[in-house]
Amino acid sequence: METFTNVRKNQDGDITAFKTNSGRELSYEEALREIESGHITGVNIGKARNGRPVIRGNADGNEANNLDNLSTF
């Protein structure tokens, strides 16, 4: 299984893409599909207030690996 190691953000600070530990770059939509199919670990899919799916890190008490705290690429 892969994990997310880096993120890409837009000018509003929203995550728009992910890089995995194997070096793959995934758009947000691709990442959703990979998580749903069980290929990415350490994250889950929730729902935003507007009903859209949102990718969240699994709660583990370690803020360093929160998606917003990952290095950008």
N, CA, C and O atoms as CSV, one atom per row, in Angstrom:
chain,resi,resn,atom,element,x,y,z
A,1,MET,N,N,0.831,-1.189,0.000
A,1,MET,CA,C,0.000,0.000,0.000
A,1,MET,C,C,0.871,1.247,0.000
A,1,MET,O,O,1.995,1.250,0.501
A,2,GLU,N,N,0.328,2.283,-0.566
A,2,GLU,CA,C,1.044,3.554,-0.634
A,2,GLU,C,C,0.498,4.529,0.406
A,2,GLU,O,O,-0.604,4.359,0.926
A,3,THR,N,N,1.291,5.545,0.690
A,3,THR,CA,C,0.871,6.641,1.563
A,3,THR,C,C,1.158,7.958,0.848
A,3,THR,O,O,1.949,8.004,-0.094
A,4,PHE,N,N,0.514,9.017,1.301
A,4,PHE,CA,C,0.791,10.340,0.759
A,4,PHE,C,C,1.986,10.936,1.483
A,4,PHE,O,O,2.073,10.877,2.709
A,5,THR,N,N,2.912,11.512,0.715
A,5,THR,CA,C,4.103,12.121,1.292
A,5,THR,C,C,4.165,13.621,1.069
A,5,THR,O,O,4.804,14.336,1.841
A,6,ASN,N,N,3.507,14.109,0.019
A,6,ASN,CA,C,3.526,15.525,-0.318
A,6,ASN,C,C,2.165,15.915,-0.887
A,6,ASN,O,O,1.401,15.069,-1.353
A,7,VAL,N,N,1.883,17.214,-0.837
A,7,VAL,CA,C,0.636,17.732,-1.392
A,7,VAL,C,C,0.917,18.949,-2.269
A,7,VAL,O,O,1.949,19.606,-2.135
A,8,ARG,N,N,-0.011,19.229,-3.156
A,8,ARG,CA,C,0.017,20.471,-3.936
A,8,ARG,C,C,-1.215,21.257,-3.520
A,8,ARG,O,O,-2.306,20.700,-3.393
A,9,LYS,N,N,-1.032,22.558,-3.307
A,9,LYS,CA,C,-2.138,23.414,-2.880
A,9,LYS,C,C,-2.352,24.546,-3.873
A,9,LYS,O,O,-1.418,24.982,-4.546
A,10,ASN,N,N,-3.597,25.019,-3.957
A,10,ASN,CA,C,-3.884,26.185,-4.784
A,10,ASN,C,C,-3.625,27.454,-3.970
A,10,ASN,O,O,-3.195,27.376,-2.820
A,11,GLN,N,N,-3.883,28.604,-4.555
A,11,GLN,CA,C,-3.577,29.859,-3.863
A,11,GLN,C,C,-4.454,30.096,-2.637
A,11,GLN,O,O,-4.127,30.937,-1.800
A,12,ASP,N,N,-5.562,29.367,-2.521
A,12,ASP,CA,C,-6.418,29.470,-1.334
A,12,ASP,C,C,-5.977,28.521,-0.219
A,12,ASP,O,O,-6.553,28.527,0.869
A,13,GLY,N,N,-4.950,27.703,-0.492
A,13,GLY,CA,C,-4.462,26.757,0.496
A,13,GLY,C,C,-5.178,25.416,0.478
A,13,GLY,O,O,-4.950,24.576,1.349
A,14,ASP,N,N,-6.051,25.210,-0.518
A,14,ASP,CA,C,-6.758,23.935,-0.639
A,14,ASP,C,C,-5.864,22.909,-1.329
A,14,ASP,O,O,-5.179,23.232,-2.299
A,15,ILE,N,N,-5.870,21.687,-0.835
A,15,ILE,CA,C,-5.087,20.617,-1.449
A,15,ILE,C,C,-5.732,20.226,-2.776
A,15,ILE,O,O,-6.934,19.967,-2.842
A,16,THR,N,N,-4.920,20.186,-3.830
A,16,THR,CA,C,-5.431,19.865,-5.164
A,16,THR,C,C,-4.813,18.599,-5.751
A,16,THR,O,O,-5.346,18.039,-6.709
A,17,ALA,N,N,-3.697,18.144,-5.187
A,17,ALA,CA,C,-3.017,16.954,-5.712
A,17,ALA,C,C,-2.137,16.362,-4.616
A,17,ALA,O,O,-1.829,17.009,-3.615
A,18,PHE,N,N,-1.742,15.109,-4.840
A,18,PHE,CA,C,-0.951,14.370,-3.861
A,18,PHE,C,C,0.205,13.662,-4.546
A,18,PHE,O,O,0.111,13.300,-5.719
A,19,LYS,N,N,1.302,13.465,-3.810
A,19,LYS,CA,C,2.400,12.607,-4.253
A,19,LYS,C,C,2.491,11.464,-3.253
A,19,LYS,O,O,2.373,11.673,-2.045
A,20,THR,N,N,2.705,10.242,-3.770
A,20,THR,CA,C,2.782,9.072,-2.904
A,20,THR,C,C,4.231,8.703,-2.623
A,20,THR,O,O,5.154,9.234,-3.240
A,21,ASN,N,N,4.415,7.781,-1.677
A,21,ASN,CA,C,5.761,7.340,-1.331
A,21,ASN,C,C,6.438,6.582,-2.464
A,21,ASN,O,O,7.647,6.354,-2.407
A,22,SER,N,N,5.696,6.189,-3.487
A,22,SER,CA,C,6.323,5.554,-4.650
A,22,SER,C,C,6.616,6.578,-5.754
A,22,SER,O,O,7.128,6.223,-6.815
A,23,GLY,N,N,6.283,7.861,-5.493
A,23,GLY,CA,C,6.586,8.919,-6.456
A,23,GLY,C,C,5.453,9.258,-7.409
A,23,GLY,O,O,5.592,10.155,-8.241
A,24,ARG,N,N,4.330,8.553,-7.299
A,24,ARG,CA,C,3.212,8.862,-8.190
A,24,ARG,C,C,2.558,10.173,-7.782
A,24,ARG,O,O,2.421,10.469,-6.595
A,25,GLU,N,N,2.155,10.957,-8.780
A,25,GLU,CA,C,1.411,12.186,-8.552
A,25,GLU,C,C,-0.039,11.932,-8.933
A,25,GLU,O,O,-0.326,11.454,-10.030
A,26,LEU,N,N,-0.957,12.256,-8.019
A,26,LEU,CA,C,-2.374,12.007,-8.227
A,26,LEU,C,C,-3.165,13.294,-8.069
A,26,LEU,O,O,-2.952,14.050,-7.121
A,27,SER,N,N,-4.080,13.540,-9.002
A,27,SER,CA,C,-5.010,14.645,-8.817
A,27,SER,C,C,-5.925,14.302,-7.647
A,27,SER,O,O,-5.918,13.164,-7.176
A,28,TYR,N,N,-6.695,15.245,-7.178
A,28,TYR,CA,C,-7.601,14.993,-6.067
A,28,TYR,C,C,-8.583,13.883,-6.433
A,28,TYR,O,O,-8.856,13.001,-5.619
A,29,GLU,N,N,-9.107,13.923,-7.645
A,29,GLU,CA,C,-10.069,12.921,-8.097
A,29,GLU,C,C,-9.428,11.535,-8.200
A,29,GLU,O,O,-10.032,10.534,-7.813
A,30,GLU,N,N,-8.202,11.485,-8.724
A,30,GLU,CA,C,-7.486,10.207,-8.791
A,30,GLU,C,C,-7.223,9.660,-7.394
A,30,GLU,O,O,-7.343,8.459,-7.156
A,31,ALA,N,N,-6.863,10.554,-6.470
A,31,ALA,CA,C,-6.601,10.134,-5.094
A,31,ALA,C,C,-7.863,9.548,-4.459
A,31,ALA,O,O,-7.792,8.540,-3.756
A,32,LEU,N,N,-9.007,10.169,-4.700
A,32,LEU,CA,C,-10.264,9.625,-4.177
A,32,LEU,C,C,-10.481,8.196,-4.652
A,32,LEU,O,O,-10.838,7.321,-3.864
A,33,ARG,N,N,-10.266,7.963,-5.940
A,33,ARG,CA,C,-10.450,6.608,-6.496
A,33,ARG,C,C,-9.457,5.618,-5.901
A,33,ARG,O,O,-9.821,4.479,-5.609
A,34,GLU,N,N,-8.209,6.037,-5.717
A,34,GLU,CA,C,-7.181,5.159,-5.150
A,34,GLU,C,C,-7.499,4.800,-3.690
A,34,GLU,O,O,-7.285,3.664,-3.268
A,35,ILE,N,N,-8.003,5.760,-2.936
A,35,ILE,CA,C,-8.387,5.495,-1.544
A,35,ILE,C,C,-9.561,4.531,-1.508
A,35,ILE,O,O,-9.553,3.560,-0.752
A,36,GLU,N,N,-10.578,4.802,-2.333
A,36,GLU,CA,C,-11.760,3.936,-2.372
A,36,GLU,C,C,-11.404,2.502,-2.752
A,36,GLU,O,O,-12.035,1.560,-2.272
A,37,SER,N,N,-10.403,2.327,-3.605
A,37,SER,CA,C,-10.018,0.990,-4.047
A,37,SER,C,C,-9.042,0.310,-3.080
A,37,SER,O,O,-8.660,-0.841,-3.289
A,38,GLY,N,N,-8.635,1.032,-2.010
A,38,GLY,CA,C,-7.781,0.439,-0.998
A,38,GLY,C,C,-6.292,0.484,-1.283
A,38,GLY,O,O,-5.520,-0.213,-0.626
A,39,HIS,N,N,-5.869,1.299,-2.261
A,39,HIS,CA,C,-4.449,1.377,-2.614
A,39,HIS,C,C,-3.659,2.379,-1.778
A,39,HIS,O,O,-2.428,2.346,-1.770
A,40,ILE,N,N,-4.364,3.275,-1.071
A,40,ILE,CA,C,-3.699,4.292,-0.251
A,40,ILE,C,C,-4.099,4.054,1.198
A,40,ILE,O,O,-5.275,3.845,1.496
A,41,THR,N,N,-3.120,4.087,2.101
A,41,THR,CA,C,-3.388,3.874,3.515
A,41,THR,C,C,-3.132,5.156,4.297
A,41,THR,O,O,-2.442,6.055,3.816
A,42,GLY,N,N,-3.690,5.239,5.502
A,42,GLY,CA,C,-3.463,6.383,6.372
A,42,GLY,C,C,-4.429,7.527,6.178
A,42,GLY,O,O,-4.309,8.559,6.837
A,43,VAL,N,N,-5.393,7.359,5.276
A,43,VAL,CA,C,-6.374,8.403,4.997
A,43,VAL,C,C,-7.761,7.794,4.872
A,43,VAL,O,O,-7.914,6.580,4.740
A,44,ASN,N,N,-8.763,8.656,4.915
A,44,ASN,CA,C,-10.135,8.224,4.702
A,44,ASN,C,C,-10.880,9.318,3.964
A,44,ASN,O,O,-10.377,10.431,3.808
A,45,ILE,N,N,-12.075,8.997,3.515
A,45,ILE,CA,C,-12.899,9.955,2.790
A,45,ILE,C,C,-14.103,10.312,3.654
A,45,ILE,O,O,-14.864,9.445,4.083
A,46,GLY,N,N,-14.252,11.603,3.897
A,46,GLY,CA,C,-15.411,12.109,4.621
A,46,GLY,C,C,-16.238,12.971,3.689
A,46,GLY,O,O,-16.005,12.999,2.480
A,47,LYS,N,N,-17.201,13.668,4.255
A,47,LYS,CA,C,-18.035,14.580,3.465
A,47,LYS,C,C,-17.923,15.988,4.029
A,47,LYS,O,O,-18.009,16.207,5.237
A,48,ALA,N,N,-17.732,16.923,3.129
A,48,ALA,CA,C,-17.705,18.332,3.510
A,48,ALA,C,C,-19.136,18.808,3.774
A,48,ALA,O,O,-20.098,18.102,3.470
A,49,ARG,N,N,-19.265,19.975,4.326
A,49,ARG,CA,C,-20.602,20.533,4.609
A,49,ARG,C,C,-21.460,20.635,3.356
A,49,ARG,O,O,-22.684,20.517,3.416
A,50,ASN,N,N,-20.802,20.854,2.216
A,50,ASN,CA,C,-21.550,20.968,0.965
A,50,ASN,C,C,-21.843,19.602,0.334
A,50,ASN,O,O,-22.407,19.531,-0.758
A,51,GLY,N,N,-21.459,18.517,1.023
A,51,GLY,CA,C,-21.752,17.175,0.536
A,51,GLY,C,C,-20.681,16.561,-0.342
A,51,GLY,O,O,-20.767,15.380,-0.678
A,52,ARG,N,N,-19.680,17.328,-0.719
A,52,ARG,CA,C,-18.612,16.803,-1.576
A,52,ARG,C,C,-17.661,15.940,-0.758
A,52,ARG,O,O,-17.471,16.184,0.433
A,53,PRO,N,N,-17.058,14.927,-1.393
A,53,PRO,CA,C,-16.095,14.095,-0.672
A,53,PRO,C,C,-14.825,14.875,-0.353
A,53,PRO,O,O,-14.359,15.692,-1.147
A,54,VAL,N,N,-14.275,14.600,0.837
A,54,VAL,CA,C,-13.047,15.265,1.263
A,54,VAL,C,C,-12.091,14.205,1.809
A,54,VAL,O,O,-12.496,13.304,2.544
A,55,ILE,N,N,-10.831,14.327,1.440
A,55,ILE,CA,C,-9.801,13.387,1.891
A,55,ILE,C,C,-9.248,13.891,3.218
A,55,ILE,O,O,-8.849,15.048,3.342
A,56,ARG,N,N,-9.232,12.997,4.210
A,56,ARG,CA,C,-8.740,13.348,5.541
A,56,ARG,C,C,-7.720,12.308,5.991
A,56,ARG,O,O,-7.829,11.128,5.657
A,57,GLY,N,N,-6.741,12.758,6.743
A,57,GLY,CA,C,-5.804,11.825,7.361
A,57,GLY,C,C,-6.475,11.108,8.509
A,57,GLY,O,O,-7.324,11.681,9.192
A,58,ASN,N,N,-6.103,9.862,8.728
A,58,ASN,CA,C,-6.630,9.123,9.876
A,58,ASN,C,C,-6.101,9.743,11.154
A,58,ASN,O,O,-4.926,10.099,11.238
A,59,ALA,N,N,-6.953,9.872,12.135
A,59,ALA,CA,C,-6.555,10.451,13.419
A,59,ALA,C,C,-5.584,9.503,14.124
A,59,ALA,O,O,-5.915,8.353,14.412
A,60,ASP,N,N,-4.375,10.010,14.395
A,60,ASP,CA,C,-3.389,9.187,15.093
A,60,ASP,C,C,-2.634,9.985,16.149
A,60,ASP,O,O,-1.698,9.471,16.761
A,61,GLY,N,N,-3.033,11.241,16.369
A,61,GLY,CA,C,-2.392,12.068,17.377
A,61,GLY,C,C,-1.079,12.694,16.944
A,61,GLY,O,O,-0.457,13.414,17.724
A,62,ASN,N,N,-0.641,12.434,15.710
A,62,ASN,CA,C,0.623,12.957,15.202
A,62,ASN,C,C,0.327,14.056,14.188
A,62,ASN,O,O,-0.022,13.763,13.044
A,63,GLU,N,N,0.463,15.318,14.594
A,63,GLU,CA,C,0.141,16.424,13.695
A,63,GLU,C,C,1.112,16.534,12.526
A,63,GLU,O,O,0.770,17.129,11.505
A,64,ALA,N,N,2.299,15.982,12.649
A,64,ALA,CA,C,3.304,16.077,11.584
A,64,ALA,C,C,2.857,15.394,10.304
A,64,ALA,O,O,3.279,15.789,9.217
A,65,ASN,N,N,1.999,14.363,10.409
A,65,ASN,CA,C,1.581,13.678,9.197
A,65,ASN,C,C,0.173,14.066,8.751
A,65,ASN,O,O,-0.402,13.412,7.880
A,66,ASN,N,N,-0.394,15.135,9.347
A,66,ASN,CA,C,-1.664,15.654,8.855
A,66,ASN,C,C,-1.473,16.139,7.430
A,66,ASN,O,O,-0.425,16.692,7.098
A,67,LEU,N,N,-2.466,15.940,6.589
A,67,LEU,CA,C,-2.315,16.293,5.176
A,67,LEU,C,C,-1.913,17.751,4.986
A,67,LEU,O,O,-1.071,18.047,4.138
A,68,ASP,N,N,-2.492,18.660,5.750
A,68,ASP,CA,C,-2.146,20.081,5.604
A,68,ASP,C,C,-0.703,20.369,6.004
A,68,ASP,O,O,-0.150,21.391,5.597
A,69,ASN,N,N,-0.090,19.507,6.780
A,69,ASN,CA,C,1.286,19.715,7.243
A,69,ASN,C,C,2.329,19.026,6.384
A,69,ASN,O,O,3.525,19.181,6.635
A,70,LEU,N,N,1.909,18.263,5.369
A,70,LEU,CA,C,2.881,17.607,4.492
A,70,LEU,C,C,3.581,18.641,3.629
A,70,LEU,O,O,3.016,19.696,3.340
A,71,SER,N,N,4.789,18.352,3.220
A,71,SER,CA,C,5.541,19.233,2.326
A,71,SER,C,C,4.812,19.357,0.998
A,71,SER,O,O,4.096,18.452,0.569
A,72,THR,N,N,5.014,20.498,0.364
A,72,THR,CA,C,4.388,20.722,-0.944
A,72,THR,C,C,5.356,20.310,-2.053
A,72,THR,O,O,6.565,20.212,-1.842
A,73,PHE,N,N,4.801,20.074,-3.224
A,73,PHE,CA,C,5.615,19.754,-4.402
A,73,PHE,C,C,5.133,20.572,-5.573
A,73,PHE,O,O,5.679,20.460,-6.671
